[in-house]
Amino acid sequence: MDATDLCFAGAAEQARLVAAGEVSSRELTEAVLARVDRLDPILNAFRVVFAERALTEAAQADARRGAGDQRPLLGVPVAIKDDTDVAGEVTAMGSLATNGPAPRDAEVVRALREAGAIVVGKTHVSELTIWPFTETLAFGATRNPWSLDHTPGGSSGGTGAAVAAGMVGVGLGSDGGGSIRIPSAFCGLFGIKPQRDRISLAPKREGWHGMSVSGPLARRVADAALFLQVAAGGGGFVEAAAREPGRLRIAISTGLPPGVITRLGGEQRTAIERTAELLRSLGHEVAEREIDYGPAAWPSVAVRYLRGIHDDARAVPHPERLERRTRNLVRLAAAIPAGQVAKARAREPAIAARVNAIFEHADVALLPGPAGAPFRVGQFQDHGAMWTLNTIVAKVPWYSVFNSTGQPAASVPAGFDAAGLPLAVQLVGRPGDEATLLSLAAQMERARPWADRRPAL
């Protein structure tokens, strides 16, 4: 296996190769760092790379393997989104408004290290993780490996670009309104937003008033399942991804939450139709059945999202350094009374019950991914907060309701458009049922493999 194939092998296969002694962690880490060194000046995926530290940890991993250590991610390099603490490093959040190193690893980073993973660097995000594109005045634009003129999405855009380009086999993202699933969709990856509280957010208590969770972006379902199992401290996700899902009832839902106006693009609609055909060919029962979001779903999302941004901005030590668009959005959010957040959260059980009524008739819901192609780099330059907000809602309206309900949802690759940019669909599961999503997505991947195709970098 040459260095490029090794980098694209994915975290699960990399872990197997290291465990079997077919490659050393040092060799794997050197290959990853060489690829980062070559490609990151083009893609700008990483804010900081820990090259010397990673090589030291790789040597330690090889020594542990030689002594019989069998940790599940032993010697495997991973990337960490720059909204998550790594001990001794700044958590920049895409901004110059933060400062000071984190005193200790976030709980999810601790869990990954405990499993033997090597943290090779921290990846770029949009400022305060607000936007589904990754461009900041502080750190520049992150670019999509499939087209350098387009964004990899956001806010986990750096992780998406790094994984898609084979710089790491899996990476950590977070998702408060689609920020794992959108970069996965734009970059041709599998990404799963797990059930709320599946992965600890400590030292944070929560994010965006219960909307945000952490989870993996990966080229293959098996890689995401392994990462999720390690980060969550169990759950049987590796086993779920390896087994057949059985015959499932799949509900196709393309309707929008009330209050949202957009149009699903032709190629994106075709992606849904072709995915439905695939699922039928795999023996599943597939039928159109719309999710009943109800009139309160979207306002609840907006309140929690905006007040979450407001609270994050109030917490940074140098708010005067925030970008003007961010400051304007924060001012807009300040007009929302704090009591509205409590009301929005109080409505969550009723909204969730209404949304999840779909699962009286289905096991999984099939929804669109983005409404159109990825945003172009620079598309939002010189535009204000409201114009940007309205534009992004029209592009990615099918994601954030499931943050407010807290249930798992995944982005699944669905081919490419005429311009060679990735297409995606979304799978939504019952509360707490990541296992079915992983099992079904893995079956889809076996039937129509997507990870063999690589961006031409």
C-alpha positions in Angstrom: 0.0 0.0 0.0 1.5 3.3 -1.0 1.3 6.4 1.1 -1.7 7.9 -0.7 -3.7 4.6 -0.5 -2.8 4.4 3.2 -4.1 7.9 3.9 -7.3 7.2 2.1 -7.8 3.8 3.8 -9.9 5.3 6.5 -9.6 5.1 10.3 -11.0 1.6 10.7 -8.6 0.1 8.2 -5.7 2.2 9.5 -6.4 0.9 13.0 -6.5 -2.7 11.6 -3.2 -2.3 9.8 -1.4 -0.8 12.8 -2.8 -3.5 15.1 -1.7 -6.3 12.7 1.8 -4.8 12.4 1.4 -4.3 8.6 2.2 -0.6 9.0 3.6 1.3 12.0 1.9 4.2 13.5 5.1 6.2 12.7 4.8 5.3 9.0 1.1 6.2 9.0 1.6 9.5 10.9 4.4 10.5 8.6 2.3 9.8 5.5 -0.6 11.9 7.0 1.7 14.8 7.9 3.4 14.7 4.5 -0.1 14.9 2.9 -1.1 17.8 5.2 2.2 19.6 4.4 1.5 19.3 0.7 -2.3 20.0 0.5 -3.1 22.3 3.4 -1.5 25.3 1.8 -4.1 24.8 -1.0 -7.1 23.8 1.1 -6.5 25.7 4.4 -8.2 23.0 6.5 -6.0 23.2 9.6 -5.5 26.1 11.9 -2.6 24.4 13.7 -0.8 21.1 13.1 1.0 19.3 15.9 3.6 17.5 13.8 6.4 16.9 16.4 3.9 15.9 19.1 2.1 13.6 16.7 5.3 11.8 15.7 6.2 11.4 19.4 2.8 9.9 20.1 3.1 7.6 17.1 6.4 6.2 18.5 4.6 5.7 21.8 1.7 3.9 20.1 4.2 1.6 18.3 5.8 0.7 21.6 2.4 0.0 23.2 1.4 -2.2 20.2 4.6 -4.1 20.7 3.7 -4.6 24.3 0.3 -6.1 23.4 -1.9 -3.0 23.6 -5.1 -3.4 21.7 -6.9 0.0 22.0 -9.4 0.5 19.1 -7.7 3.6 17.6 -4.2 2.9 18.6 -1.8 4.9 16.5 -4.5 6.4 14.2 -4.3 10.1 13.4 -7.4 12.2 13.8 -8.4 15.9 13.4 -10.2 18.0 16.0 -12.5 20.8 15.2 -11.3 24.1 16.6 -14.4 24.6 18.8 -13.2 21.8 21.0 -10.5 22.1 23.7 -7.1 20.5 23.2 -4.9 20.9 26.3 -2.3 23.7 25.9 -3.8 25.1 22.7 -6.1 28.0 22.0 -9.7 27.1 21.0 -9.9 29.9 18.5 -13.5 29.3 17.3 -12.6 30.9 13.9 -12.0 34.2 15.6 -9.4 36.6 17.1 -11.8 37.3 19.9 -10.7 34.3 21.9 -7.3 33.8 23.7 -5.5 31.7 26.2 -4.7 27.9 26.0 -7.2 25.4 27.2 -6.1 23.9 30.5 -7.1 20.4 29.6 -8.6 18.2 26.8 -12.3 18.3 26.3 -13.9 15.0 27.3 -14.3 13.8 23.7 -10.6 14.4 23.0 -9.7 12.6 26.2 -11.8 9.6 25.1 -10.1 9.6 21.7 -6.7 9.7 23.2 -7.6 7.0 25.7 -8.5 4.8 22.7 -5.1 5.4 21.2 -5.8 8.1 18.7 -3.2 10.7 17.7 -4.4 14.3 17.4 -2.6 15.8 14.4 -4.2 19.2 14.5 -7.2 21.5 14.9 -9.4 22.4 11.9 -10.9 25.6 10.8 -14.4 26.7 11.6 -16.6 29.7 10.7 -16.5 32.4 13.3 -18.2 31.2 16.5 -19.3 28.2 14.3 -22.2 30.3 13.1 -22.2 29.7 9.3 -22.4 26.7 6.9 -19.3 28.0 5.1 -15.8 28.3 6.5 -14.4 31.7 5.7 -13.1 34.1 8.3 -11.2 37.4 8.3 -8.9 35.9 10.9 -7.9 32.7 9.1 -9.0 33.0 5.5 -11.1 30.6 3.4 -11.1 26.8 3.6 -11.7 25.2 0.2 -13.5 22.1 -1.0 -11.2 19.4 -2.3 -13.7 18.6 -5.1 -13.6 22.2 -6.3 -11.3 24.9 -4.9 -13.8 27.5 -6.0 -16.4 26.2 -3.5 -16.7 26.0 0.2 -16.5 22.6 2.1 -19.4 23.9 4.1 -19.4 24.7 7.8 -19.1 25.1 10.5 -17.0 21.8 10.5 -15.6 22.8 7.1 -11.9 22.3 8.0 -12.6 18.8 9.2 -14.7 18.1 6.1 -11.9 19.3 3.8 -9.2 17.3 5.7 -11.1 14.1 5.6 -12.2 14.4 2.0 -8.7 15.1 0.9 -7.3 12.1 2.8 -5.3 14.2 5.3 -6.9 12.2 8.1 -9.1 9.1 8.1 -11.7 10.6 10.4 -12.3 13.8 12.2 -14.3 15.4 14.9 -17.1 17.9 14.1 -19.9 19.5 15.9 -23.5 20.1 14.8 -25.8 22.8 16.1 -27.9 23.2 13.0 -26.3 20.9 10.4 -22.6 21.6 10.9 -21.5 17.9 10.6 -24.0 17.0 7.9 -23.6 20.0 5.7 -19.8 19.7 5.3 -20.3 16.0 4.8 -22.8 16.7 2.1 -20.6 19.3 0.3 -17.5 17.1 0.6 -18.9 13.7 -0.3 -18.5 12.2 3.2 -20.6 10.2 5.6 -21.3 12.3 8.7 -23.6 11.5 11.6 -25.1 13.8 14.2 -25.6 11.5 17.1 -28.4 11.6 19.7 -28.1 14.5 22.1 -25.9 13.7 25.1 -24.5 10.6 23.3 -21.0 12.3 23.3 -20.0 14.5 26.3 -19.5 18.2 25.5 -17.6 18.7 28.8 -16.2 21.1 29.9 -19.2 22.7 28.2 -22.5 21.9 29.8 -24.3 22.3 26.4 -24.2 24.2 23.2 -26.8 26.6 21.7 -29.4 25.7 24.3 -29.3 22.0 23.7 -29.0 22.1 19.9 -25.3 21.3 19.5 -23.7 17.8 19.6 -20.3 16.4 18.7 -19.8 13.6 16.1 -17.6 12.2 13.3 -17.1 13.1 9.6 -15.6 10.1 7.7 -15.2 8.7 4.2 -16.8 5.4 5.2 -19.5 4.4 7.6 -17.2 2.0 9.4 -14.9 4.8 10.2 -17.6 7.0 11.6 -19.0 4.0 13.6 -15.7 3.3 15.2 -15.1 7.0 16.1 -18.6 7.3 17.5 -18.3 4.2 19.6 -15.0 5.4 21.1 -16.2 8.9 21.7 -19.4 7.7 23.3 -17.7 5.1 25.4 -19.6 2.2 23.8 -23.0 1.7 22.2 -22.4 -1.2 19.8 -22.1 1.1 16.8 -19.2 -0.8 15.2 -21.4 -4.0 15.3 -24.4 -2.0 14.0 -22.4 -0.9 10.9 -21.3 -4.4 10.2 -24.8 -6.1 10.2 -27.6 -6.1 7.7 -30.4 -3.7 8.7 -33.3 -6.1 7.8 -36.3 -4.9 5.8 -37.1 -1.3 6.8 -39.9 1.1 6.1 -38.4 4.3 4.6 -40.5 7.5 4.5 -39.5 10.0 1.8 -40.1 13.5 3.1 -39.2 16.6 1.1 -41.6 19.1 2.6 -40.3 22.1 4.4 -41.0 23.3 7.9 -43.6 26.1 7.9 -42.0 29.5 7.5 -39.2 28.3 5.2 -39.2 29.1 1.5 -36.8 27.4 -0.9 -36.7 25.2 -4.0 -35.1 21.8 -4.1 -32.7 21.8 -7.1 -33.2 19.3 -9.9 -30.1 17.3 -9.4 -30.7 17.2 -5.6 -34.2 15.9 -6.3 -32.8 13.3 -8.6 -30.4 12.3 -5.8 -33.4 11.6 -3.5 -35.2 9.6 -6.3 -32.1 7.5 -7.1 -31.6 6.8 -3.4 -35.2 5.7 -3.1 -34.6 3.3 -6.1 -31.5 1.9 -4.4 -33.4 1.4 -1.1 -36.2 -0.4 -2.9 -33.6 -2.6 -4.7 -32.2 -3.5 -1.3 -35.6 -4.8 -0.3 -36.9 -1.9 1.8 -40.4 -0.5 1.7 -40.2 3.0 0.5 -43.1 5.5 0.3 -43.6 9.2 0.3 -44.9 10.4 3.7 -44.3 13.9 4.9 -43.0 14.9 8.3 -45.5 17.1 10.2 -43.1 19.8 11.6 -45.9 22.0 12.8 -45.8 25.8 13.1 -43.6 26.0 16.2 -40.6 24.0 14.9 -38.8 26.6 12.9 -39.3 29.5 15.4 -38.0 27.3 18.1 -34.9 26.6 16.1 -34.3 30.3 15.3 -34.6 31.3 19.0 -32.2 28.7 20.3 -29.7 29.3 17.4 -29.7 33.1 17.7 -29.5 33.2 21.5 -26.8 30.6 21.4 -24.7 32.8 19.2 -25.5 35.8 21.4 -24.3 33.9 24.5 -21.2 32.6 22.9 -20.3 36.1 21.7 -20.9 37.5 25.2 -18.5 34.9 26.6 -15.4 35.7 24.5 -12.8 37.9 26.1 -12.4 40.3 23.2 -15.9 40.8 21.6 -14.6 44.0 19.9 -12.5 41.7 17.6 -15.5 39.8 16.2 -16.3 40.4 12.5 -18.8 43.1 11.8 -21.3 40.5 10.4 -21.0 38.5 13.6 -21.5 41.6 15.8 -24.6 42.5 13.8 -26.0 39.1 14.2 -25.4 39.2 17.9 -27.2 42.6 18.1 -30.2 41.0 16.3 -30.1 38.1 18.7 -30.0 40.4 21.7 -33.5 41.6 20.7 -34.9 38.1 21.5 -35.9 38.1 25.2 -34.1 35.5 27.2 -37.5 34.1 28.3 -38.2 33.1 24.7 -35.4 30.5 25.1 -37.2 28.9 28.0 -40.4 28.9 26.1 -38.7 27.3 23.0 -37.2 24.6 25.1 -40.5 24.0 26.9 -42.1 23.4 23.5 -39.5 20.8 22.5 -41.4 17.7 23.7 -44.5 18.7 21.8 -42.4 19.5 18.6 -40.5 16.2 18.9 -43.7 14.2 19.4 -45.2 15.8 16.3 -42.1 15.3 14.2 -41.5 11.8 15.4 -45.1 10.7 14.5 -43.6 9.8 11.2 -42.0 6.8 12.9 -45.4 5.3 13.5 -45.3 4.5 9.8 -41.6 4.3 9.1 -38.3 3.2 10.6 -36.1 5.8 8.9 -36.9 9.1 7.1 -35.2 10.0 3.9 -34.8 13.8 3.4 -32.9 16.0 1.0 -29.4 17.2 1.9 -28.7 20.8 0.7 -31.1 22.4 -1.7 -28.4 23.1 -4.2 -24.6 23.0 -4.9 -22.1 24.2 -2.3 -21.6 27.9 -1.8 -18.8 29.5 -3.8 -15.8 30.8 -1.9 -16.3 34.6 -1.4 -20.1 34.4 -2.1 -20.8 36.1 1.2 -18.1 38.6 1.2 -19.4 42.2 1.7 -22.9 40.9 2.6 -24.5 41.6 5.9 -25.9 39.3 8.6 -29.5 39.2 7.4 -28.7 38.7 3.8 -26.4 35.9 4.7 -28.8 34.3 7.2 -31.7 34.3 4.6 -29.4 32.8 1.9 -28.1 30.0 4.1 -31.6 29.0 5.3 -32.7 28.6 1.7 -29.8 26.3 1.0 -29.9 24.1 4.1 -33.4 24.1 5.5 -33.7 20.3 6.2 -31.2 20.0 9.0 -31.7 22.1 12.2 -35.1 20.9 13.3 -33.5 17.6 14.3 -31.0 19.5 16.4 -34.0 21.0 18.3 -35.5 17.5 18.8 -32.1 16.0 19.6 -32.5 12.8 17.5 -29.8 11.3 15.3 -29.5 12.2 11.6 -26.8 11.4 9.0 -25.6 12.7 5.7 -25.1 10.0 3.1 -23.2 10.5 -0.2 -25.5 10.3 -3.3 -23.3 10.7 -6.3 -22.1 13.9 -8.1 -23.8 16.7 -10.0 -22.9 17.6 -13.6 -20.1 19.9 -12.4 -18.5 17.1 -10.4 -19.6 18.3 -7.0 -20.9 15.9 -4.4 -24.6 15.2 -3.9 -26.1 14.0 -0.6 -29.3 12.9 1.1 -30.1 12.8 4.8 -31.3 9.9 6.9 -33.2 10.7 10.1 -33.7 8.1 12.8 -35.9 7.6 15.8 -34.6 9.1 19.1 -31.6 7.2 20.3 -31.4 5.0 17.2 -28.1 5.7 15.5 -27.6 1.9 15.1 -30.3 1.7 12.4 -28.9 4.7 10.5 -25.4 3.2 10.6 -26.6 -0.3 9.5 -28.7 1.1 6.7 -26.0 3.6 5.5 -23.4 0.8 5.5 -25.7 -1.4 3.4 -26.1 1.5 0.9 -22.3 2.0 0.8 -21.8 -1.7 0.0 -24.3 -1.5 -2.8 -23.0 1.7 -4.3 -19.5 2.4 -2.9 -18.6 6.1 -2.7 -15.2 6.2 -0.9 -13.3 4.8 -3.9 -13.7 8.1 -5.8 -11.1 10.7 -4.7 -10.8 14.4 -5.4 -8.2 15.2 -8.1 -5.8 17.1 -5.9 
